[in-house]
Amino acid sequence: MSLFRAENLSVRFGGIRAVDSVTFDVRRGEVFSIIGPNGAGKTTIFNLISRIYNSTEGKLTFDEHDITRIPPHRIAGLGIARTFQNIELFANASLLQNLLIGRHCHAATGILAQMGFLPSARRDELRHREKAEDVIAFLGLERYRDTLIANLPYGVRKVVELGRALCTEPKLLLLDEPSSGLNVEETEGMGFWIEDIKKDLGITVIMVEHDMSLVNQVSDRVMALNYGKVLSMGSPREVQSDPEVIRAYLGGEVEV
């Protein structure tokens, strides 16, 4: 059963059609990867799902709800979380504080209760901290709990950003090039986290990625794009052996 579906999704920027009539569905509990050369429209699709951009045409359906025109600030509350290719963390806040930011969409008390730190606000704070601690334990980040983000290695920051997204308790997790800037060992570790997020937490994942070793490691299905259009869709092996994908993305020559 599909958790997410894009139908005839298109967006234009001036005379450029960045995404051109793209249709795909993402099944519950799978890792669905989007690949393609730079400028293919991969991150643009993420921005459409996140509601940062409005589509020119098409429809977005998440958990049987039409989200095509839902305001961006409601997306996290619906159960969609996202990481970014360039890390977007608060450098002068601790790891725990950054994770607690991910709990904002689950705040159950009003501003007055929070300002007065009333019993309801204290209970809410305790619930959020327990969830953040669960995520810290899941990702093995205990030693860094109170460390400022500015003092953490780049690879750990990538995991922290993943943790902040998990703190929103998503049904659908969008990972924008999670291996960007990581070495081989760190990329392999990221793959293990993605597998555990799928198997242990039951979270559905859509991933944009250039590293084909990571794509092969974690993906159930892959969609290849070029110039905003779908070139191929299927298993990692099927997509990588498609002549059009080889020509457009993998840099090989196709025999005629």
LORO-878718 format. One line per 2 residues: their letters; for each residue x, y, z of N, C-alpha, C. Coordinates in pm, whole numbers, plus 32768, in hexadecimal, padded with zeros to 4 digits. Layout:
! LORO-878718
A) X/Y/Z/X/Y/Z/X/Y/Z  ...
END
This chain:
! LORO-878718
MS) 8055/7F88/8000/8000/8000/8000/8058/807C/8000  8035/80DF/7FB0/8085/8158/7FA3/8070/81B5/801B
LF) 80DE/81EA/804E/80D7/8253/80B3/80D9/82DC/8071  8123/82E5/8002/8132/8364/7FBC/8125/834E/7F26
RA) 80E8/83B0/7EE1/80DC/83A8/7E50/80E6/8433/7E14  8135/843D/7DAA/813C/84B6/7D58/8101/8495/7CD1
EN) 80A3/84E7/7CA3/8062/84CF/7C22/8077/8545/7BC4  80B6/8529/7B52/80CC/858E/7AEA/8107/860F/7B24
LS) 8168/8600/7B79/81A3/8671/7BC0/81FD/86C2/7B63  81E4/8744/7B5B/8233/879D/7B06/8247/8822/7B4D
VR) 82BB/8861/7B31/82D3/88E8/7B62/832C/8930/7AFE  830B/89AD/7AE5/8359/8A00/7A88/8396/8A75/7AD4
FG) 8411/8A96/7AAF/8453/8B0E/7ADF/8473/8B62/7A65  841E/8BC6/7A4B/842B/8C11/79CF/840F/8BB4/795A
GI) 846C/8BAA/78FD/8459/8B51/788B/848F/8AC6/78A0  84C5/8AAB/7918/8501/8A29/7934/849C/89CF/7979
RA) 8489/8958/7944/8431/88F4/7981/8488/8897/79D5  8498/88BA/7A56/84F4/8871/7AAD/84C5/87E4/7ACC
VD) 8442/87D2/7AD8/8405/874E/7AEA/8396/8743/7A85  8397/86D6/7A38/8340/86CC/79C3/82E9/864F/79C8
SV) 826D/865F/79FA/8209/85F4/79FB/823D/8574/7A3C  8272/8582/7AB5/82AA/8510/7AFE/823D/84CD/7B51
TF) 8231/844A/7B42/81D1/83FB/7B90/821B/8387/7BD3  8209/8378/7C55/8241/8304/7C9D/81F6/82F4/7D21
DV) 81FD/827C/7D56/81C2/8263/7DD9/822B/8222/7E32  821C/8235/7EB5/8278/81FD/7F17/8227/81A7/7F76
RR) 824C/8128/7F7D/8201/80CA/7FD1/822B/80D7/8062  81CF/80B8/80BA/81ED/80BB/8149/825F/805B/8168
GE) 82C0/808C/81B6/832B/8036/81E6/839B/801D/8183  83A5/806A/8118/8412/8056/80BA/8470/80CD/80B9
VF) 84E6/80B5/8081/8545/8120/8063/8541/8135/7FCC  8514/81AB/7FA5/8505/81D0/7F18/856C/823A/7EF9
SI) 85C9/821C/7E9E/8635/827A/7E7F/861F/82BE/7DF8  8646/833C/7DF3/863F/838B/7D78/86CE/83AE/7D50
IG) 86F6/8386/7CD7/877D/83A2/7CA7/8775/83F2/7C25  87E6/8427/7BFD/87EC/8473/7B82/885E/84D7/7B87
PN) 888A/8509/7B15/88F7/856A/7B13/88CD/85EE/7B52  892E/8645/7B6B/890F/86CA/7BA0/88AE/8712/7B43
GA) 884A/8752/7B7F/87E7/8799/7B30/8776/8743/7AFB  8771/86C5/7B28/870A/866A/7AF6/8680/8686/7B32
GK) 867C/86CC/7BA3/85FC/86EB/7BE3/85E6/86A2/7C66  864C/8660/7C9A/863D/860F/7D12/8618/8663/7D8D
TT) 866B/86C6/7DAC/8650/8719/7E21/85D4/876F/7E0C  85B6/8792/7D90/853B/87DC/7D74/84C1/878A/7D9D
IF) 84C4/8708/7D84/8456/86B1/7DB0/844A/86B4/7E48  84BC/86AF/7E8F/84B9/86B9/7F21/847B/873E/7F4D
NL) 849F/87A9/7F08/8468/882B/7F2C/83D2/8834/7F11  83A4/87EB/7EAE/8314/87E5/7E94/82CC/8796/7F00
IS) 8306/8725/7F28/82CA/86D4/7F92/82CA/8721/8016  8338/8768/8031/8343/87B6/80AD/82EE/8833/80AB
RI) 82B6/8854/8035/8261/88C8/801E/82AF/894A/801F  8333/8940/800D/8384/89B9/7FFB/8361/89F8/7F75
YN) 834B/89A3/7F0F/831E/89D0/7E8C/828D/89A5/7E77  8246/89F1/7E27/81C2/89C8/7DF7/81D1/898B/7D6D
ST) 818B/891F/7D55/818F/88E0/7CD2/813F/8931/7C6E  816B/892E/7BF2/8120/896D/7B86/80AA/8916/7B5F
EG) 80C1/8893/7B60/8059/8831/7B40/806D/87B7/7B9A  8005/8766/7BA3/8011/86E7/7BE8/7FD6/86E6/7C74
KL) 7FE2/8673/7CB4/7FA5/865C/7D37/8003/860B/7D90  8007/862F/7E10/8054/85E7/7E74/7FF4/85AC/7EDA
TF) 8000/852A/7EF2/7FAA/84E7/7F53/8000/84A2/7FBB  7FE6/84C0/803B/8030/8481/80A8/7FCE/8446/810D
DE) 7FDB/83C6/8126/7F85/8382/8188/7EF1/839D/816B  7ED0/8397/80E9/7E48/83A8/80B6/7E13/8437/80C2
HD) 7E6C/8497/80DA/7E43/8524/80E1/7E87/8571/8071  7E3D/85CA/8031/7E74/8621/7FCA/7EC6/868F/800F
IT) 7F4A/8691/7FF6/7F9F/86F5/8035/7FD7/8758/7FCE  7F9E/875B/7F58/7FD5/87AC/7EEA/7FE0/883E/7F0F
RI) 7F83/8872/7F5C/7F85/8901/7F7E/7F86/8919/8015  7FAC/88B5/8062/7FB3/88C7/80F3/8027/8925/8116
PP) 8018/8981/8176/8084/89DC/819B/80FF/8990/81CE  8176/89C2/81B2/81F2/897C/81D9/81FB/895F/826F
HR) 81C8/89BA/82C4/81D8/89A9/8354/8185/8935/838B  812B/88FD/8339/80DA/888C/8367/8115/8804/8341
IA) 817B/8805/82EF/81B0/8788/82BA/81E8/872D/8327  8238/8763/8383/8273/8711/83EC/8207/86D4/8445
GL) 819F/8722/8463/8134/86EF/84B6/80E5/867F/8475  80E4/867B/83F0/809F/8610/83A8/80EE/858E/83A9
GI) 8172/8599/83C2/81C4/851F/83C7/822D/8516/835B  8258/8588/8323/82C2/858A/82BF/8337/85DA/82F7
AR) 83AC/859C/82FD/8425/85DF/832E/848E/85DD/82C1  84F0/8638/82CD/8554/8644/8263/85DE/8668/829C
TF) 8645/8631/825F/86CC/8661/8275/86F9/86A9/81F6  8769/86F3/8201/8799/8743/8191/8826/871B/8169
QN) 8845/8731/80EA/88CB/8713/80B8/8933/8763/8106  891A/87E4/811B/896F/8839/816E/8933/883D/81F9
IE) 8980/8814/825B/894D/8803/82E3/890E/8885/8316  8895/887A/834D/884C/88EE/8381/8833/88DB/8417
LF) 889E/88EB/8466/8895/88DE/84F7/88BD/8963/8538  889A/8972/85B8/88C1/89E9/8604/8949/89CE/8644
AN) 89B1/8A0C/860C/8A3A/89EB/8631/8A5B/8A0A/86C2  8A1D/8A71/86FC/8A3D/8A9A/8785/89DB/8A63/87ED
AS) 8990/89FE/87C4/8938/89B5/8821/896C/8926/882D  8948/88E3/8899/8977/885A/88AF/892C/87F8/8856
LL) 8960/877F/8851/891E/8715/8804/888F/8701/8839  887F/86F7/88BC/87F9/86E2/88F6/879C/8754/88D3
QN) 87CC/87CE/88DB/8777/8842/88BA/874B/883E/8828  87A4/8815/87CF/8780/880A/8742/8716/879F/872C
LL) 871F/8730/8774/86BA/86C8/8766/8633/86F7/879C  8636/8742/8809/85B8/8772/8843/856F/87D1/87E4
IG) 85BA/8815/878E/8578/886A/872A/851C/8816/86D1  8544/879A/86B8/84F2/8741/8667/846F/8719/86AA
RH) 8461/8737/872B/83E7/8716/8773/8380/8787/876D  83A4/87F7/8730/834D/886D/872F/82C3/884E/86F6
CH) 82BE/87FA/868F/823D/87DD/864F/81E1/878B/86A8  8216/8757/8718/81C4/8707/8773/81A6/8752/87F5
AA) 81C1/87D4/87F8/81A6/8823/8870/8111/8821/888F  80F0/8801/890D/8063/87F3/8934/8036/8862/8992
TG) 8091/88BE/89B5/806D/892A/8A0F/807E/89B0/89CA  8033/8A14/89F9/8038/8A98/89BE/80AC/8AEB/89F1
IL) 80BE/8B60/89B7/812F/8BB6/89D7/812B/8BE4/8A68  80B3/8BFE/8A9F/80A9/8C2E/8B29/80D2/8BC0/8B8C
AQ) 80A8/8B46/8B72/80CE/8AD7/8BC9/8164/8ABF/8BC4  819E/8AD2/8B4E/822E/8ABF/8B40/827B/8B2F/8B86
MG) 824B/8BAA/8B79/828F/8C1A/8BBA/828C/8C0C/8C52  821C/8BDC/8C88/8210/8BCA/8D18/8242/8B44/8D47
FL) 826A/8AEF/8CE8/8298/8A65/8D04/8236/8A20/8D64  81B6/8A25/8D3C/814C/89E7/8D8A/815A/894F/8D87
PS) 8112/8907/8DDE/811C/8875/8DDF/8106/8834/8D56  80A8/8869/8D08/8091/8830/8C83/810B/8841/8C2B
AR) 814E/88B3/8C37/81C8/88CB/8BE9/823A/8872/8C17  8242/885A/8C99/82AA/8801/8CCD/8297/8773/8C9D
RD) 8219/8746/8C9C/81FD/86C0/8C6A/8220/86B6/8BD5  81FF/871E/8B8C/821D/8720/8AFD/82B5/871D/8AE6
EL) 82FE/876B/8B33/8390/876F/8B27/83CC/86E6/8B44  839B/86A4/8BAB/83CD/861F/8BCE/83B5/85BC/8B5D
RH) 833E/85C2/8B22/831E/8568/8AB2/837C/8580/8A3C  8397/85FE/8A1D/83F0/861E/89AE/847F/85F1/89CA
RE) 84AC/8603/8A44/8534/85DA/8A67/8543/8542/8A62  84DC/84FB/8A8D/84E1/8468/8A86/84ED/8439/89F5
KA) 84A2/8479/899C/84A8/8454/890F/8532/8473/88D6  8569/84E9/88F9/85EE/850D/88C8/8657/84AB/88FC
ED) 864B/8481/8979/86A9/8420/89B1/869E/8399/896A  8624/8373/8945/8611/82F7/88F9/865C/82FD/8874
VI) 8653/8370/8831/8697/8381/87B1/872E/8380/87C4  875E/83C2/882C/87EE/83C3/884B/8820/8335/885F
AF) 87D4/82E5/88A9/87FC/825A/88C0/87F6/8208/8840  8790/821E/87F0/8780/81D4/8772/87F6/81EC/8715
LG) 8827/8268/8710/8893/828C/86B5/891D/8284/86F7  8923/825B/8775/89A3/824D/87B9/89EB/82D0/87CE
LE) 89A2/8339/87F1/89DC/83BF/87FE/89ED/83EB/8890  89E6/838E/88EF/89E8/83B2/897C/8A62/8407/89A2
RY) 8AD6/83E7/896E/8B51/842E/8995/8B51/84C0/8969  8AFA/84E1/8908/8AF6/8569/88D3/8A7E/85B9/8904
RD) 8A2E/8583/8960/89AE/85BE/8986/89B8/8654/89A3  8A1A/867C/89F2/8A22/8708/8A1E/8A8D/8757/89D3
TL) 8AC1/8720/8966/8B29/8762/8917/8AEA/87C4/88B5  8B27/8839/88A6/8AF8/8898/8843/8B0E/8861/87B7
IA) 8AB0/887A/875E/8ABA/884A/86D5/8B3C/887C/8694  8B64/88F6/86B3/8BDE/8930/8678/8C59/88DF/8699
NL) 8C54/8890/8705/8CC9/8841/872F/8CC4/87B0/8702  8C60/878E/86B0/8C51/8703/8684/8C8E/86EF/85FA
PY) 8CC5/8678/85E0/8CF5/8659/8559/8C81/865B/84F5  8CA2/8671/8476/8C3C/867D/840F/8BE5/85FF/8408
GV) 8C23/858A/840E/8BD7/850E/8403/8B71/84FF/8472  8B95/852A/84EB/8B37/8522/855C/8AC5/8586/8547
RK) 8AE5/85FB/8510/8A7B/865E/84F6/8A12/8626/8496  8A3E/85DA/8433/89DE/859E/83D5/897E/8541/841F
VV) 89B3/84F6/8480/895E/849B/84CD/8901/84EB/8529  8933/855A/855F/88DF/85AF/85B4/8868/85E6/8564
EL) 8882/8612/84E9/8815/8645/8497/87AE/85D8/847C  87DF/855F/8467/8785/84EC/8458/8733/84DA/84D7
GR) 8776/84E8/854B/8731/84D9/85CA/86C6/8542/85E0  86E2/85BE/85B9/867D/8627/85C9/8601/8608/8576
AL) 8615/85D4/84FD/85A3/85AD/84AB/8554/853C/84ED  859B/84DD/852A/8556/846D/856D/8507/849C/85E6
CT) 8533/8508/8624/84EB/853D/8699/8460/8570/8675  8446/858D/85F8/83C0/85B8/85D0/8361/8541/85C5
EP) 8394/84C6/85D8/8346/844A/85CC/8303/8440/8543  8353/8442/84D9/831A/8443/8452/82E5/83BB/8425
KL) 8287/83BE/83CB/825F/8347/8382/82B1/833D/8301  82D7/83B2/82CB/8325/83BA/8250/839E/8412/8269
LL) 8415/83DD/824D/8492/8425/8262/84D5/8440/81DC  84EF/84C1/81C0/8531/84EA/8145/85C4/8502/8163
LD) 861C/84B6/8124/86AC/84C4/813A/86EB/84FD/80BC  871E/8578/80C5/875A/85BB/8052/87F1/85A8/8057
EP) 8822/854A/8006/88B0/8528/7FFC/88EF/8512/8086  88C1/84AC/80CF/88F5/8494/8157/898A/8472/815C
SS) 89C5/8444/80EB/8A54/8424/80EC/8AAC/8499/80C4  8A70/850B/80A4/8ABE/857F/8076/8B26/85A8/80DE
GL) 8BA5/85AD/80B6/8C10/85D6/810F/8C45/8569/816A  8C0E/84F0/8162/8C3A/8483/81B8/8CA4/842E/8173
NV) 8CFC/83F1/81C2/8D5C/8394/8189/8D1B/830B/8178  8D66/82AB/8145/8D2D/8228/8125/8CF5/81E4/81A2
EE) 8D40/81EA/820F/8D14/81A9/828A/8C96/81EB/82C2  8C93/8270/82C0/8C1E/82B8/82F2/8BA4/82A0/8299
TE) 8BBA/8294/8216/8B4C/8278/81BA/8B10/81EE/81D6  8B67/818E/81F0/8B36/8107/8212/8AE5/810A/8293
GM) 8B15/8158/82F5/8ACB/8166/8372/8A45/81A8/835E  8A3F/820C/8306/89BF/824D/82E7/895E/81E9/82AB
GF) 8992/8190/8258/893E/8128/821E/8901/80CE/8288  894F/80AD/82EE/891B/805A/835B/88AD/80A3/83A7
WI) 88C0/8127/83BD/8857/8173/8402/87D7/8174/83B0  87E2/8186/832E/876B/8189/82D9/8723/8102/82DC
ED) 876F/8097/82D8/8732/8011/82E0/86EB/7FFE/8365  8728/802C/83D3/86EA/801E/8457/866D/8076/8463
IK) 8671/80EC/8428/85FC/8145/842B/8586/8102/83E5  85A1/80BE/837A/8538/8076/8332/8508/7FFC/8382
KD) 8566/7FA8/83AF/8541/7F29/83ED/8511/7F38/847D  8558/7F88/84CC/853A/7F91/855B/84D0/7FFA/857B
LG) 84CF/8068/852F/8470/80D3/854B/83F8/80D1/84EC  8401/8084/8480/8392/807A/8422/8378/80FA/83D4
IT) 83E0/814B/83C1/83D0/81CA/837A/83EE/81B7/82E6  839A/81EF/8292/83AD/81EC/8201/8410/825B/81DB
VI) 8468/823D/817C/84D3/829B/815A/84D2/82B8/80C3  84DC/8339/80A1/84FE/8361/8019/8587/83A3/8020
MV) 85E3/8372/7FCF/866D/83A2/7FD6/869C/83D4/7F4E  86D7/844B/7F4C/871F/847E/7ED8/87B2/8463/7EF2
EH) 87F5/8422/7E93/887F/83F9/7EAE/88CF/83E8/7E2E  894F/840F/7E33/89AC/83FB/7DC3/8A02/837E/7DD7
DM) 8A1B/835A/7E54/8A73/82E9/7E72/8A29/8266/7E55  8A4F/8224/7DE8/8A06/81AD/7DBE/8A1B/8137/7E1C
SL) 8A8A/8135/7E66/8A9D/80C9/7EC7/8A35/80D2/7F36  8A16/814C/7F62/89AE/815E/7FC8/8925/813F/7F8E
VN) 890C/816B/7F13/888C/814C/7ED1/8877/80B6/7ECA  88DE/806C/7EA1/88D4/7FDB/7E96/88C1/7F99/7F1E
QV) 88FF/7FD2/7F85/88F9/7F97/800B/886E/7F9D/8048  8828/800D/8035/87AE/8023/8084/872C/8025/8033
SD) 8734/8034/7FAF/86BB/8051/7F61/8669/7FD5/7F3F  85E6/7FE2/7F4D/858B/7F7C/7F18/856C/7F99/7E86
RV) 8554/8018/7E66/853D/8042/7DDC/8585/80C5/7DC2  859F/80DE/7D42/85E9/8155/7D19/85A0/8194/7CA3
MA) 859D/821B/7CA2/856C/8266/7C30/85DE/82BE/7BFD  85FB/82B5/7B7C/8662/8306/7B3E/8622/8378/7AF1
LN) 8656/83F0/7B05/8625/8468/7AC1/8691/84A3/7A68  8666/84EB/7A01/86C0/853C/79B2/866F/85AD/7973
YG) 869E/8627/7983/8657/869D/7950/85C6/869F/797E  85B0/8676/79FB/852B/867F/7A36/84CB/8610/7A10
KV) 84F8/85B0/79BD/84A1/8544/7991/84D1/84BE/79C7  8473/8461/79D7/8495/83DB/7A06/84D4/838C/7993
LS) 854D/8358/79AC/858F/8303/794A/8570/8270/7962  8570/8249/79E3/855F/81BC/7A03/8532/81AE/7A94
MG) 84EF/813F/7AB2/84C4/8122/7B3A/84C4/808C/7B4F  84F6/805F/7BC2/84FB/7FD1/7BDF/855E/7FB5/7C4E
SP) 8590/7F3A/7C52/85F5/7F17/7CB6/8678/7F5F/7C94  86D5/7F6B/7CF5/8755/7FAB/7CD6/879B/7F6E/7C5E
RE) 8799/7EEA/7C53/87DC/7EA7/7BE3/8797/7EC6/7B60  8711/7EC3/7B5F/86C7/7EDF/7AE4/86E2/7F6D/7AB2
VQ) 86E2/7FCD/7B0E/86F5/8058/7AE6/8783/8070/7AB5  87E5/8039/7AF9/8870/8050/7AD4/8896/800B/7A51
SD) 8849/7FA6/7A2A/8866/7F63/79AB/8814/7F9A/7938  87BC/7FFC/7954/876C/8039/78EB/87C7/808C/788F
PE) 87C3/8077/780C/881C/80C0/77B1/880F/8158/77BC  8795/818A/77D0/8782/821A/77DA/87C4/8252/7859
VI) 87BF/8205/78C4/87FF/8231/7940/8896/822E/7931  88C9/81C7/78F2/8959/81BE/78DB/898A/8236/788B
RA) 893E/825A/7825/8965/82C9/77D1/895D/834E/781C  88F2/8362/7867/88DA/83E4/78A5/8924/83F8/7928
YL) 8933/838C/7976/8960/839F/7A00/89E2/8356/7A21  89ED/82DB/79F4/8A61/828C/7A1D/8ADA/82A1/79C4
GG) 8AC8/82E9/7958/8B39/8311/7906/8B6B/82A9/78A4  8B20/823F/7890/8B4B/81D7/7832/8B14/81EE/77A8
EV) 8B42/819A/774C/8B11/819F/76C3/8AB0/812C/76AC  8A4A/8148/7660/89E4/80E2/7642/89F9/80B1/75B4
EV) 8A07/802E/75A6/8A15/7FF3/7521/8990/7FF3/74D9  8993/8014/745A/8919/8018/740B/8910/7F98/73B7
END
